Amino acid sequence: MAQATKINDLNLKEWKKYQDIWTDSLWIIGSRDRSGGHSNSYHGNFVPQIPNQLIRRFTKRDDVVLDTFLGSGTTLIEARQLGRNGIGVELLKDVANIAQDNLSQGSFFDKKTSQSIVVGDSTKLSTRTVVNKSLAAIGKEAVQMIIMHPPYHDIIKFSKDAGDLSNAESVESFCKMFGEVVDNFVDLLEPKRHLAVVIGDKYSESEWVPLSSYVMQEVMKRPSLRLKSVVVKNMVNNRAKRNQEQLWRYRALAGGFYVFRHEYILLFQKK
């Protein structure tokens, strides 16, 4: 029988065969995967290759992956394809409906897994209570990975809801709200398992705002978590800049700045 590591199904005696699993800290991803129910209709979604890589590297079959900012369902689609259980929390009901529709597409899914969507505010204890019930329904008490892909503060306003992190009055309040999400769920994460945060920086009043660094520092305030890796991932086909490459190049030359072409995947491990 193949020998697996403790946190994934990889057989390290045959480690050379896993050439499609990335181990470098720079991820150059071309076009986003559009197969198996993935779509690019929702402005806040992220490329499926990110949760695919994280789930294969840091979980095993039948483990549970929790996404606290589900959006259009990318993480749950990947979890289901890879034979993992998934729980996704989405603040906005209409967006949760999009995720549910995406999950229903195709016949490729592992039918033995459970994928549940919770509509609620990830900072609230009431939402955590529903997540607990979703875990209990599949006979689980903990999750083996948490993926967080929050709004990049106010770059895109997703709603008028006060609980929406894109409506935070300042970067400081954004980080505080994000920290509340971490605190609400981190105790559900098994020891030695991983929390991944996908986040980018932003400009404000002609100044680069290192949002990713602030978020990193916010998470590191939690003594139960330690920083394991920082991955830089390229950004292509950004919807806000699509078909405007030359315009943005001109703006960069005129304004003395560089156009955003990357974001970060911050990987933490629970002690």
C-alpha positions as CSV (number, residue, x, y, z in Angstrom):
1,M,0.0,0.0,0.0
2,A,1.3,3.5,-0.9
3,Q,2.5,5.5,2.1
4,A,0.8,8.8,2.4
5,T,1.9,11.8,4.4
6,K,-0.1,12.9,7.4
7,I,-1.8,15.8,5.8
8,N,-2.3,14.6,2.2
9,D,-2.6,11.6,-0.1
10,L,0.8,12.0,-1.8
11,N,3.1,9.0,-1.9
12,L,6.5,10.5,-1.2
13,K,8.2,7.3,-2.2
14,E,7.1,8.3,-5.7
15,W,7.4,12.1,-5.3
16,K,8.8,12.7,-8.8
17,K,5.5,11.8,-10.4
18,Y,3.8,14.8,-8.9
19,Q,5.1,17.3,-11.4
20,D,1.8,19.1,-11.6
21,I,1.9,20.0,-7.9
22,W,3.7,23.3,-7.5
23,T,6.3,23.8,-4.8
24,D,7.8,27.1,-5.8
25,S,6.7,30.4,-4.3
26,L,6.0,32.0,-7.7
27,W,2.8,30.8,-9.4
28,I,2.5,31.8,-13.1
29,I,-1.1,30.8,-14.1
30,G,-2.4,31.3,-17.6
31,S,-6.1,31.4,-18.2
32,R,-8.4,30.3,-15.4
33,D,-9.9,26.8,-15.4
34,R,-13.4,27.0,-16.8
35,S,-14.2,23.3,-16.6
36,G,-16.6,21.4,-14.2
37,G,-19.0,24.2,-13.3
38,H,-16.5,27.0,-13.0
39,S,-17.5,30.3,-14.5
40,N,-16.1,33.8,-14.7
41,S,-19.4,35.6,-14.3
42,Y,-18.8,36.8,-10.7
43,H,-16.5,39.7,-10.2
44,G,-15.0,38.4,-7.0
45,N,-14.1,34.9,-7.9
46,F,-10.6,33.5,-8.0
47,V,-8.9,31.1,-10.3
48,P,-9.7,27.4,-9.5
49,Q,-6.1,26.4,-9.8
50,I,-5.4,28.1,-6.4
51,P,-7.8,25.9,-4.3
52,N,-6.9,22.9,-6.4
53,Q,-3.2,23.2,-5.5
54,L,-3.9,23.9,-1.9
55,I,-6.4,21.1,-1.4
56,R,-4.3,18.5,-3.1
57,R,-1.2,19.6,-1.1
58,F,-2.7,20.0,2.3
59,T,-5.7,17.7,2.6
60,K,-6.7,14.1,2.1
61,R,-9.8,12.5,0.7
62,D,-12.8,12.9,2.9
63,D,-11.2,15.8,4.8
64,V,-13.2,19.0,5.2
65,V,-12.3,22.3,3.5
66,L,-13.9,25.5,4.9
67,D,-14.2,28.7,2.8
68,T,-15.3,31.7,4.8
69,F,-15.8,34.0,1.7
70,L,-17.3,31.5,-0.7
71,G,-18.3,33.8,-3.6
72,S,-19.4,31.9,-6.6
73,G,-18.4,28.5,-5.2
74,T,-14.9,27.9,-6.6
75,T,-13.5,26.2,-3.5
76,L,-16.4,23.8,-3.1
77,I,-16.3,22.8,-6.8
78,E,-12.6,21.9,-6.4
79,A,-13.2,20.2,-3.1
80,R,-16.0,18.1,-4.7
81,Q,-13.9,17.1,-7.7
82,L,-11.0,16.1,-5.4
83,G,-13.1,14.0,-3.1
84,R,-13.1,16.4,-0.1
85,N,-16.1,17.7,1.8
86,G,-16.7,21.4,1.7
87,I,-18.5,24.1,3.7
88,G,-18.7,27.6,2.2
89,V,-19.9,30.7,4.0
90,E,-21.3,33.5,1.8
91,L,-22.7,36.8,3.1
92,L,-24.9,37.6,0.2
93,K,-27.8,35.3,-0.6
94,D,-27.9,36.1,-4.4
95,V,-24.2,35.2,-4.6
96,A,-24.8,32.0,-2.6
97,N,-27.5,31.1,-5.2
98,I,-24.9,31.5,-8.0
99,A,-22.6,29.2,-6.1
100,Q,-25.3,26.6,-5.7
101,D,-26.1,26.8,-9.4
102,N,-22.4,26.3,-10.2
103,L,-22.2,23.3,-7.9
104,S,-25.1,21.7,-9.7
105,Q,-23.3,21.8,-13.1
106,G,-21.9,18.6,-14.6
107,S,-21.8,14.9,-13.7
108,F,-18.1,14.8,-12.8
109,F,-18.4,15.2,-9.1
110,D,-17.5,12.7,-6.4
111,K,-21.1,11.9,-5.2
112,K,-19.8,10.6,-1.8
113,T,-18.7,14.1,-0.6
114,S,-20.9,16.7,1.1
115,Q,-20.9,20.3,-0.1
116,S,-22.9,22.8,2.0
117,I,-23.4,26.5,1.6
118,V,-24.1,28.7,4.7
119,V,-25.6,32.1,4.1
120,G,-24.3,34.4,6.8
121,D,-21.7,36.8,8.2
122,S,-18.4,35.1,8.8
123,T,-17.7,37.4,11.8
124,K,-20.8,36.3,13.7
125,L,-21.2,33.5,16.2
126,S,-24.6,32.6,14.7
127,T,-22.9,31.8,11.4
128,R,-20.3,29.6,13.2
129,T,-23.2,27.7,14.9
130,V,-24.6,26.8,11.5
131,V,-21.2,25.7,10.3
132,N,-21.0,23.5,13.4
133,K,-24.3,21.9,12.4
134,S,-23.1,21.3,8.9
135,L,-20.0,19.5,10.3
136,A,-22.1,17.4,12.7
137,A,-24.4,16.4,9.8
138,I,-21.5,14.6,8.1
139,G,-20.1,13.2,11.4
140,K,-17.2,15.7,11.6
141,E,-16.0,17.9,14.5
142,A,-13.2,19.8,12.8
143,V,-11.9,21.0,9.4
144,Q,-8.6,20.2,7.8
145,M,-8.2,23.4,5.8
146,I,-9.5,26.9,5.8
147,I,-9.4,29.0,2.6
148,M,-10.1,32.8,2.8
149,H,-10.4,35.0,-0.2
150,P,-11.8,38.2,1.2
151,P,-12.6,41.4,-0.7
152,Y,-9.5,43.5,-1.2
153,H,-11.0,46.2,1.1
154,D,-12.9,48.7,-1.0
155,I,-11.4,48.0,-4.5
156,I,-14.8,46.5,-5.5
157,K,-17.9,47.3,-3.5
158,F,-19.9,44.0,-3.4
159,S,-22.9,45.2,-1.5
160,K,-24.3,47.8,0.9
161,D,-24.3,45.3,3.8
162,A,-22.5,46.6,6.9
163,G,-21.0,43.1,7.4
164,D,-19.4,43.2,3.9
165,L,-15.6,43.8,4.4
166,S,-15.6,45.9,1.2
167,N,-17.6,48.5,3.1
168,A,-15.1,48.8,6.0
169,E,-14.5,52.5,6.7
170,S,-10.7,52.2,6.8
171,V,-7.9,49.7,6.3
172,E,-7.7,49.4,10.0
173,S,-11.4,48.5,10.4
174,F,-11.0,46.1,7.4
175,C,-8.2,44.2,9.2
176,K,-10.2,44.2,12.4
177,M,-13.2,42.6,10.7
178,F,-11.0,40.1,9.0
179,G,-9.4,39.2,12.3
180,E,-12.9,38.6,13.7
181,V,-13.4,36.0,10.9
182,V,-10.2,34.3,11.8
183,D,-11.1,34.2,15.5
184,N,-14.6,32.9,14.6
185,F,-13.3,29.7,12.9
186,V,-9.6,29.1,13.7
187,D,-10.4,26.8,16.6
188,L,-12.3,24.5,14.2
189,L,-9.0,23.9,12.3
190,E,-7.1,20.8,13.4
191,P,-3.6,21.2,14.7
192,K,-0.8,21.1,12.1
193,R,-3.4,21.9,9.4
194,H,-3.4,25.0,7.2
195,L,-5.1,28.3,6.7
196,A,-4.6,30.0,3.4
197,V,-5.5,33.7,2.7
198,V,-5.6,35.0,-0.9
199,I,-5.2,38.7,-0.9
200,G,-3.8,41.6,-3.0
201,D,-2.7,45.1,-2.4
202,K,-4.3,48.3,-3.6
203,Y,-3.8,52.0,-4.4
204,S,-5.4,54.8,-2.5
205,E,-4.9,58.5,-3.3
206,S,-1.8,57.7,-5.4
207,E,-0.2,55.6,-2.6
208,W,0.4,51.9,-2.6
209,V,-1.4,50.3,0.3
210,P,0.2,47.0,1.3
211,L,-3.0,45.4,2.3
212,S,-1.5,41.9,2.1
213,S,1.1,42.8,4.7
214,Y,-1.5,44.3,7.0
215,V,-3.6,41.1,6.7
216,M,-0.5,39.0,7.3
217,Q,0.3,40.9,10.5
218,E,-3.3,40.6,11.6
219,V,-3.3,36.8,11.3
220,M,0.1,36.6,13.0
221,K,-1.4,38.2,16.1
222,R,-3.0,34.8,16.8
223,P,-0.4,32.7,18.7
224,S,-1.9,29.5,17.5
225,L,-0.9,30.3,13.9
226,R,2.5,30.5,12.3
227,L,3.4,31.7,8.8
228,K,4.6,28.9,6.6
229,S,4.9,30.4,3.1
230,V,4.2,33.5,1.1
231,V,3.3,32.7,-2.6
232,V,3.3,35.4,-5.3
233,K,0.7,34.7,-7.9
234,N,0.4,36.5,-11.2
235,M,-2.8,38.3,-12.2
236,V,-3.9,38.0,-15.8
237,N,-7.1,39.0,-17.6
238,N,-8.2,41.3,-14.7
239,R,-11.8,42.3,-15.5
240,A,-11.2,45.9,-14.6
241,K,-8.2,46.2,-17.0
242,R,-9.3,43.8,-19.7
243,N,-8.8,45.3,-23.2
244,Q,-7.3,48.4,-21.6
245,E,-3.6,47.3,-21.5
246,Q,-2.3,50.3,-23.4
247,L,-4.4,52.7,-21.4
248,W,-3.1,51.4,-18.1
249,R,0.5,51.4,-19.5
250,Y,0.0,55.1,-20.3
251,R,-1.4,55.8,-16.8
252,A,1.5,54.1,-15.2
253,L,4.0,56.1,-17.2
254,A,2.2,59.3,-16.5
255,G,1.5,58.6,-12.8
256,G,4.9,57.1,-11.9
257,F,3.5,53.8,-10.6
258,Y,3.5,50.1,-11.6
259,V,0.4,48.3,-12.7
260,F,-0.7,45.5,-10.3
261,R,0.2,42.2,-11.8
262,H,0.3,40.0,-8.7
263,E,-1.4,39.0,-5.5
264,Y,-0.5,36.8,-2.6
265,I,-1.3,33.5,-1.1
266,L,-0.4,33.6,2.6
267,L,-0.1,30.1,4.1
268,F,-0.4,29.6,7.9
269,Q,-0.1,26.5,9.9
270,K,-1.9,25.9,13.2
271,K,0.5,24.9,15.9
